[in-house]
């Protein structure tokens, strides 16, 4: 399973920001508060810290793409989450 990582509201005039550069690769461990990516806003380029700890499973937004507040930008497997989604046990025939 994975938890969506959403673009925080960075208070920009236009709402959307450009994801300039990822600072972690897929499969990397991410610590809470660690710089995770860089964005360009109307005020310049700045680092954005990880809002949760875990493993960066998938980048949903690529470098150079725009994203608005609340938009899913990546998937993180948080500590304690299973690697794969649980599948229900097969029911015996009746």
Buried (B, 14 or more C-beta within 10 A) or exposed (E): EBBEBBBBEBEBEEEBBBBBEBBBEEEEEBEEEBBBBBBBBEEEEEEBEBBBBBBBBEBBBEEEBBBEBEBBBBBBBEEEBEEEEEEEEEEEEE
